[in-house]
Amino acid sequence: MKIKKLILCIWGLAMALGASASLRIVSYNIYHGEGRDKVINIDRTGSVIAKYKPDLVAVQEVDNNTTRSGRVDQAAELGRKLGMEYRFKKSIDYRGGEYGIAVLSAYPIKQTIIHDLPTPEGQEPRGALEIIVDVPDEDGLTNEVSFVCAHLGLNNEQRVDQVQALVRELSARGHPAIIAGDLNATPDEESIQLLEGAGFVPADDSLQFTFPATNPVKKIDFILTKDLPIRRKRFVVDGEPKISDHRPVFCEFVLGRAVGAKPTASTHLDAIIKSFKNAKDGKVLVAAHRGDYKHHPENSISSILGAAAFGADIVEVDAWPTKDGHLVLMHDKTIDRTTNGKGKVAELTLAELKTFFLKDPNGKLTNEKIPTLEEALEALRGKCLVNIDKSEHNLAKCIEVCKKLGMENQVIMKGSKDPAKMKAIWDACDAKAYYGPIVFNKKKEGNKKALEKLKRSIEIFHPEMVELVFLREDSSLISPEALAFAKKYDVRLWSNSILNHGAGHVDSKALVDPDGNWGWLVNHGIGIIQTNEAEALLKYLRSKGWHD
C-alpha cells in the first residue's frame, strides 16, 4: 500500500512539474445524455467529463436541438460547462434537429475539417470530425496536432473502408494526429489493425472493456495517437455504469520534445521563399491548382491544407468579391457548379454564401462551406506560398487582406494587364507581397513582340517570377535570349501544365510521359509548374534531383 501511494505521489509530482507538457484527453459515447434511468441530463454527462479536466474531448451520439432532448444544443452545453471551444458534425437529421458527433478543446481551434466516411446507401452516415490545434511540448514550443473524433459503422467491411479513407486523409497532414471515439470494433479486428499498421498506437496497453457500461464485455472505445512525442501516459476506463451505455475513456500524456514543433514549419516556409527568390538554385517549384481538389472540394480549406501537407510549394486559390465586399474562394463567377446554391458571387452577401455547402469532386454535398480569403490564408499561415488567382481584378482588396493578417511575404499575385498600370496600383498600395506579370505569345502575335513584352514586364516590375503562356515550342518566350534576360534579373519562369499554356505539354500527357512533358518544360527554362497532379509532379521532380 505504501509503495502504491509512493508511486501515485511520484506521478502527481511529475504531472505538476510538467504541466505545460501534459495533454489530457477524454472520449465518450454519451448516448445523447440518456442514462440507464432513462433520464436525459447533459449536465451530469458534463460532470463525468469535467472531473478529468481535459484539454481535448471527443463525444459521440450527440443531439442538437432534437425534441427528445428538449431542444438542447448538447455540444454547446458541454462547451459552456467545461469552458471549452466546441465543434459539431451532423450525421443525420433527427426528431426536428440533428444527431452526430462533437469535439471540445481547451486550446484555440485553428481549423475544422469534416470527413464524410464511406457508408452504404440507406444506412446511417458515418464520419469523423477533425480539429487542428497547437499543443505545447516540454520545451514550450507549440506543435500542430490533428484531433479527430470518429464514430465508425456497425459491420467490419464498412469499418475497413472508413478507416482506409480516414487514414488517407490524415496521412497528408504532416503533423501528429490523435483519433478518439467509438470505433465499434475490438482490438483484434481488421479496422483496428489497419489503424495500427498506419502508425496509430492505442493509448491503452491493456484490454480494459468499455461496453456495455453496466457490465462491459468488450473494448470498442479508443484513443490512438500517431507521431505524438509521448514520454509517459496514464490510461483510465471510468467506472461510471449509469450515465450512458458506454464507459468514458481518459488518457493523460506527458509530452517530450516534438520533431515537428512550430519553428520547423517556419523554416520550411523560409526555405520555399528562399528558393522562390533564387531562380538560379536549380530547383523547380510546384504550384497546386486549387489545392488538392482531386480529393477535396475545390477551393476549400481541406483542399488547400491537403496540398500544403503533401509538399506543394505554392497553393493556388481563386478569389472573388461578395456583394458586401468580402473576398471568398471561388473559381467561377457563380456558385452553381461547386455548391448546392445558385447565383453570382457578386450578387450574394457573405452571410448568404455561408448558408451553402461545397460539393466534393464527385458532386456529393459535403459539410464544408465557402471560405473567405482571410480564412484560407490563416489556414496556410507558415506552411507554403499562396497564389491568389484573379487578384488583378481586386488587387487593392487582396493586398488589404494580406496586410491585415501580416502575411504579404507569403502571397503571390499575378496579372496580364499593362505592367506599368499594375505597378502604379502596386506602389500606391505600398504592397510587400510578390507580383508576377503574365506574358502571352498567342498565335496572332509575332515572336519578337512577345519577347519585347517579357523584357518590358521584367524591367518595370523586377519580379521574382513571370508566368509564360505560349502555344509553340519555338516561342521567343523560351528562346535563349529570353532565358538569358530572365537569368540576368534572377526571375523564375512559371508555366501552367493544366491547360495548353506550355506548347501542349500538359498534365494528361505528363502522367504517361513525364520526361517529354514536365521534363521538357524544365529543360526549356521553366522553374515553377502549376498543375492538377502536384503529388505526381513532386515525385517526378525529386527523382530528377530538381526538388528537395
N, C-alpha and C positions, 0 to 999 in steps of 0.2 A: 504493500500500500504506500509506504514511504517513497519507494522507487518511482511508483506511478505518479505521485504528487510532484516529485523532483522533475520528472520528465515534462509534466504539464507546466511547471514553473519555467523551465528552460525554454519550452516552446513559446510561452507567453512573453518572456523576455525578448526572444528573437523577433516576435511579432512587433513588440514595442520599439525595438531598436531599428527594425527595418520597415517601419510602417509605410514609408514613401515608396517602397518597392513591393508592397503587398497588394495582391489582386484577389478580391472575394467575389465569387460567382454563385448564383442560385438558379436552378432550373426547376420548374414546377408546372405540371399539368393541373390546372386549378379547377377543371370541371365546372366552368362558368360560376365559380364561387359557391357551388352547392355541396353541402356536407352530407355525411351519412344520415343526418337527421332530416334531410330533405329541405333544409332551410338555406336560402341563398343569401350569403352575407360576405360581401367582398372585403369588408373591413377586417374581419377575423382572418381572411386569407392573407391580407397585407401584414397582419401582426405576425403570422408564421414566418413570412419572408423577412420582416424587419429585424427580428432578433439576431439575424446573421450580419446585419449592417453591410449589405452587399454593395459592390461597385457596379456590377452588371447583373441583370436578371433576364431570364428567358421564360415566358409563360405561354402555355398552350391552352386551347379551348376557352377563349376569352369572348365574352359578349360585349357588343357595342350597341347600346340603345334598343335592346330587344324587349319585347313585352314580358317575357318570362323572368327577366332580371330587373324589372321595374324601370325600364328605360334609362339604365345607368351605363355610362361610358366607363367600363371596368378598368381599362388601361389607364385612363385619365385619373380615376380614383386611386389606383395603386401608385401612380406617379405623385399625386398630392400627398398620400400617406407616407411614402418613402422619401419624398423630397428629391425625385429623380426626373430627368427627361424621359419621355416615352415615345415609342412609335408603334403603330398598329397596322397589321396587314389583314385584310378581309380574305376569308376562304370562301364563304357563301353568304348570301342574303338569308336571314333567318328571323322569323316572327317579328316583322316590322323593322328589324335592324340588321346587324351584321354579326358574324361569328368568325373568329380567326385566331391569330397569334399576336404576341406583342413582345417588345424588348424595352427594358428600362436601363438608364445609365446615369451614374453619378458624374461621369465625365461629359463635357460638351460633345454632342453628336455632330461630327463633321460631315457625314454623308449617310444617306439611307438608300439601300438598294433592295428592290423587290425581286424575288426569284419565284417564278411560277414553274413548279416542277411537273414533269410528265405524269399525267393522270388519265386513265382510260375514260372515254366518254360515258357519261351517266353516273360516274362516281364522284364522291366529294373531292373537289380540287385540293391538291396538296401543294405546299410551298414552304419557302424559307424567307426570313426577314433578316437582312444584314445591315448592321451599322458599322461605321468606321470611327474609331476614337483614338486619342493619344493616351497611352498608358506609360507612366514613368518607370524606368528601370533603377537598378541600385546606384547608378551614377547620377540619377536625377534627369537623365536625358529622356525625352518622350519618344515612344515607339508607336508607330501606327499599327493598330490591330483591328482586324475584322471580327466582330462578334455576331454570330449567326444563331437565330432561333429557328429550329426545324421541327416539323410535325409530319412524319412520313406515313405512307399508305399502309393498308391492312394486309397485303399479301407480299410474299417475297419478291416476286417478279417486278411488281410496282416499285418496291423499295430499292431494288438494284438499279432500275432505270433512274430513279430520283437521285440516288447517291451519285451515280455517274455524272448526271447533269450538274449537280451542286459542286462536286469536286472539280469539274472542268471550269466552272465559273471562278471558283476560289483559287485555282492554280495560277490564274493570271494576276493575282493581287501583288505578289512580290513582297508581302509582309506577313507576320504571324496571323494565324486565324484560330478562332475558337468556335466550335459547334456545340450547342446545348439544346436539349429538348427531348420530347417523347418520340423516339425513333421506331417504336412498335416492333422492335427486333431484339433478340437476345444476343449476347456477345459472340456466340458461335455461328451466327447466321451470316450469309454471304454479304449482305449490305454493310454490316459492321466490319467484316473482314476487308471489304473494299476500302472503307474509310481508313482502316489501319494501314493498308497497303499504300495508300496515298499520303501517309505520313501523319495521320491524325492519331494521337495517343490518348486512350481513355484515362481520365483523371483517377479513376477507381482501380487500384491494383488488385482488389479482391472482388468477390462476387456478392455484392450487397443488393438484395432484392428490393424492388420499388413498386411492384404492382401485383395484386390489388392492395390498397392501403391497409385494409383491415387485417389481412393475413398474407403478406407478399410471398409469391412463389416464383417470380421471375424478375429479371432486371431488363427494363426497356427504356429507362430514362438515363441519359448520358450527358457528360461534359467531356469533350475531347479537344485537345489542343494540337496545333501544328506550328513548329518553329518558335514556340514561346520559350524564352530563356529561364526555365524553371530551376531554382536551386532546392527548394523544399515544397512540399504540399501536404495539405490535410483535407481528407475527403470524408463527408458525413452523409448518410441517408437519414433524414429526420424520422423520428419515431412517431410522428403525428399520424393517427389512423382514421380521423373522423372528418377532417376539413375538406377532403377531396377523395377521389377514387385512386389517386396516385400519391406516393410519398414524395416530398420535395428532396432534391439533392443539392448539396453545398460543397464547394471546394475553395480552399484558400491557398493561393500560390505565393511563394516568396520568389521574386524575380531577380535574376542576376543581370549581368551586362548583356545587352542585346546588340547583335551584329548590325541590325537594321535601324539603329537609332537615328533621330532626325538629321544630325549633321551629314550622315551618309547620303540622304535624299538630296540635300542641298549640294553636296559635292557632285552628285550625278548630274543635276541641272547645270552646275558650273562647267562640267566637262562638255556638255552639249553646246552651251553658249560659246565656250572657247573654240570648239571645232567649227561652229557656225560662223564665227568671225575670222577663221583662219582657213581660207579656201585652199591653201597650199598644203594642208596636212595629209592629203591622200585618202581622207575618209569620205564616204558617201552617206548623207543623212537621209532618213526615211520619214516621210510625212504621211500619216494615216488619214485617209479621206473620210471625213465624218466619223472618226474614231474607229471602233471595231464594230461597224454597223452590219457586218455579215452575221453576227451572233447576238446583236442587241438592237433595240430601236435606234434608228439613225438620229444623230444629234441629241442623244440622251446622255444623262450623267453616267449610266452604266457603260455606254459605248465609249465615251472618251476616257473613262478610268480603265476600261479593258485594254485600250490601245496603249495607254501610258504604262500599264503593268507589264505588257509583253515586250516592251522596249522601244516603242516608237519614239523618235527624237522630237517629232513635231506632230501635234494633233490638229487637224483642220476642222473647223466648225463654221457654220453659216449663221449670220445674224441679221434679223430684220426688225424694224421698229413696230411697236404696237400703236394702237390708236391713242393711248395716253402716254406715249413717249418712252417706253421701256424697250430694251433690246432683248429679243428672245432667240433661241436657237431653232432655226427652221430653214430648210433649203429652198422650198417652194414659196411663192408669194401667198399661197393658200395653205390651209391646214388639212385639206380634204384627203390627200394621199396618205399621210403619216399618222393621222389621229382619227378618233371617232366623231370629230366635229366637222363643220363646214364653214367656209368663209375666208376672207382675206385677212392676213395677219394685221395689216394696216387699218382694218375696219373693226378690230376687236380689242377690247381693253385687256390688260394683263390678268385681271380677275376673271374675265370671261374665258380667256385662254387656259387658265389653270383649272377649269372645270372639265377639260377634255383629257383623254388618255392616249398615250403613244402606242402605235402598233409595232409588233416585232417583225423581223424580216419575212415571216410567213403570213403577215397580215393579221395575226392574232392580237387582240387587245391585251395590253399589259397594265400594270398599276403605276407605271411611270408617267409623270406629267411633263409638259413642255418646260424646260429650264430657261431661266434668264441667262444672259451672257455673264452677269455677275456671279450667279450660282456656278456656272461652268468653270469660270476662271478660278474661283475659290476652290473648287474640287481638284483642279490641276496645279494648285499652288505648289511650287517646289519640285514638281515632277518632270516636266518637259516643256518645250516651247509650244506655243499655241498660235496657229494661223487663223485669224478671223477673216473668212472669205466674205465678199460683198461689202467689206468695210469702206470701200471708197465712196459708197452711196451715203454713208453715215459716219464719215471719218471723225468729225469733231466729237460726236456722241461716243464712239468706240474709245477714243483717246480719253474722254472724261471718265468712263468706267474703269479703264486701266489705271488712271491716276488715282482714283478713289481707293482702289484696292492696293496701290503701291506695287503694281505688277507690270509696269511698262517694259522692264528688262526681260520679260518672259513672252512678249507678244510680237507677232509679225503681222503686218497688214500689207496688202498688195493692191495694185490698181493699174488699169490700162489707159487712164485719162492722161492728158498732156502733163508731162512730168514737171514743167515749170509751174503750172497752176496747182498741182498737188503739193509741190514743195512750198508754195506760198501758204497754203492751208496748214501744212505740217508745222511750219515755223510759227505761224500765228497761234497755234495751239501749244507751242513750246513742247512738242512731243518728244519723248525719250524712248519710245518703242522703236521697232525696226520696220522700215518701209521698203518694199521691193517692187519696182516697176515691172509691168508685164509688157513684153515686146513681141509683136506678131510679125511673121513673114508669110503672108497669105499668098494665094495663087496669083492674084492680080498685082501684087507688089513685086518690084524687082529686088534682087538680092542686094543691090547697092543701097537702096532706100532703107531696107530693113537693118542693114549694118549701121547706117548713119543714125537710125532711131536708137539702136542699142548703145552706141557711143554717147549720144546726147543724154540718154537717161542716166548713164553711169556718171557722166561729168556733172550733171545737175544735182543728183542725189548722193553721190558717193555711197551707194547702198552696200549692205552685206550680201545681198542676193538680188538676182534678176530672174524672173520667170520667162522662159522662151516658149513660143508657140510656133512651130514650123512644120510644114507638110512634106517637105522633100529632104532627102538625105544630103543633097548638095546645097542646103540653105547656107546663106552667108552668116547666119547667127551662130553656126558651129564651125565656121571656117577657121583656119589657122590665125588669120588676122583678128577675128572676134575673140578667140580664146586667149591670144596674147594680150589683147586690150583688157579683157576681164582679169587676167592674171596680174597685170600691171597695177590694177586698183584693188586686188585681193577680193574679187567678187565671186561668190558661188553662183553657179547657173542651175536653175530649177527646171525640171520637166515633169509634166503630168502624163503618167503612163496609163491612166484610166481611159482617156479619150485619145483621139488621133492628133495629139499635140506634139508628138515627137517622131514625125515621119513614119507613122504606122507602127511604132514599137510599143505595143500596148500589153496590158496585164494578161489578157487571154492568150496571147502568143507566148508571153514570157513564161507562163506556167508550163508550157511544152518545151520551149527552147529559151531558157534564161540567158545563156550567153549571147544568143542572136538578138535579144531584145533589151533586157535590163543591162546586160554587158555591153551591148552596142552603145547605149546612152552614156554609160560611164566612160567608155573608151573614146567618146566624142565630146568629153569635157563636162558632162553633167555631174554636179555634186550634191544635188537634192532630187530625190524622186518621190513624187506624190502618187499614191497607189491605193487600190482597194485590197491588195494582197500583201499587207505590211509584214505579216509573220513569215510568209514565204520569201519575200524580198530580203528581210533581215537574215534569214538562214542562208540565202544565196550570197549576200554581201560578205557575211562572216567567212564563208567557205573560200572566198577570194582574198581575204585579208583587207577588205575595204570597209569594215565596220568592227568595232570592239565586240 
